[in-house]
Amino acid sequence: MTHDGGTRPAGPVTAQWWDSAVIYQVYPRSFADGDGDGVGDLPGLLERLPYIASLGVDGIWMTPFQPSPQVDQGYDVSDYCGVDPLFGSMADFDRLLEQAHALGLRVLLDVVPNHCSSAHPLFQAALAAGPGSSERELFHFVEGRSSSPDSPSDLPPNNWQSVFGGRAWSRATPDSETDTQWYLHLFSAGQPDWNWRNPAVGDYFEGVLRFWFDKGVDGLRIDVAHALFKADGLPDAPSESPVVDGLRSNPLVSDQEEVHEVYRRWRRLAEKYQPHRLLVGEVNLEPARAARYTRGDEMHQAFAFAFVRLGWDPDAWAAVGNELEDARRMHGAAPTWALENHDVVRSATRFGGGDLGARRARAALVALLGLPGSAYLYQGQELGLPEVDVPVAARLDPMWSRGGITRDGARVPLPWTQDAARSHGFSSAGHAAAPWLPQPAGWGRQAIERQEQNQDSMLALAREAVALRRRLWQEGVLRDDDGGTWRVQAGNLLTCERSPGFLVAVAMGTGPAKLPPGVVLFSAFPLAEAGWLQPDNAVWLRRT
């Protein structure tokens, strides 16, 4: 048995396994707690791996578990090649990797190349070395500007703003009269940006990639992949273009041409391994720009960010779908679809909340799994979990303290059991601490244990859809040679048609919509009338 093939039947003949893959995103802090400290960890994930395998997915993507002060819940990395004791040990990770491969699950890890933790040894060495040192050349240390002749360097070097709110600069040593430099951090002050114009940074990260690839990790998801290089000279941004909305509105801090050579280098490295390792980019740009990162010699995939932000609007879905298809035709890589992740409001809430949002989230999941390309599911999406309004006093997201926005609501620990004991089964330890984010009242009503017993549950639907998707690939019904064509038809019926004659349809209007001729292969809800689709339902249709 090999981890490339796993225990499942061989899939269709494609260029690579990821062309049609369904990947399950694991946020380890909130997945399963193995030691009872209230924080999810690697032993907890290892214990629950059979559940993920039972979904029929092809692999998992794990958000950071490396050593970190946890200023940004692990996206402030202090050691790229280790395991934070909060999550376990490297031995735990090795066992996890081995068991995942035995279950036929590939394993993708996060790598965070734009910034590290201020506790990283290389940043600490830079602080100690002082201005003008080679150590500081690994980061962006710059003299500030002066508000008056009597106040040297009392203002930051430019007007850039942090994604998390406030300015993107902090004094290196605020109390020093001789060290008047500032350092750049596009996120929190605890996350200094690497200076990718220094070749030593590229060499350092090649070593990081080799470390994990040598262990047998199947691929990497690259955080903030478009923002590594900043405009030469670090000029002011136009006043109307602060760093907001995922860096997209300030071209001085993202999408610099030099960044593409980084991914060409990483692609060459990934292809030295057998099987080839997968590179997936978090490229939060408009579709035409994001697709450039998936040219034939760069990354294999980039998330379709324009899609993950959509509401329940057929015209917007069709417009974004066709933009993504145009980009695919230009650069060759199929879209990488997702409706949820750890940074966005859960779809059941985004699509209206309550029973309406839950119904639409169910239909959207069916639509997602029928689209051409790979699909990523976020933990709890298969349960239809809503966004949680975490009490203000319990919010830990640095975006909340700096900018008044919180992502905590999508990160609440999963409900495994109906019983509130041990945080609805989130902890398997006998005497468990309270979870790191509080679970809301009634969380057990959507527990995995309860949904396992209901053949009409969201969980049962997700399993059935993933299994049918795989079978249709094996039978050759699905292929992505011709991508997808999106339309809005009468009655606000959204359709995405893919070759040969396979169509996804979602009723996004207020009344029933007439379906095109064909055979319904799968639906989110039973059809009330043949040939018609009720509002907030979705089907897969084989055209006749």
Buried (B, 14 or more C-beta within 10 A) or exposed (E): EEBEBBEEEEBBEEEEBBBBBBBBBBBBBBBBBBBBBBBBBBBBBBBBBEBBBEBBBBBBBBBBBBBBBBBBBBBBBBBBBBBBEBBBBEEBBBBBBEBBBBBBBBBBBBBBBBBBBBBBEBBBBBBEBBBEBEBBBBBBBBEBBEEEEEEBBEBBBBBBBBBBBBBBBBBBBEEEEEBBBBBBBBBBBBBBBBBBBBEEBBEBBBEBBBEBBEBBBBBBBBBBBBBBBBBEEBEEBEEEBBBBEBBBBBBBBBBBEEBBEBBBBBBEBBEEBEBBBBBBBBBBBBBEBBBBBBBEEBBBBBBBBBBBBBEBBBEBBBBBBBBBBBBBEEBEBBBBBBBBBBBBBBBBBBBBBEEBBBBBBBBBBBBBBBBBBBBBBBBBBBBBBBBBEBEEEEBBBBBBBBBEEBBBBBBBBBBBBBEBEBBBBBBBBEEBBEBBBBBEEEBBEBBBBBBBEEEEBBBBBBBBBBEBBBEBBBEEBBBBEEBBBBBBBEBBBBBBBBBEEBBBBBBBBEEBBEBBEBEBBBBBBEBEEEEBBBBBBBBBBBEE
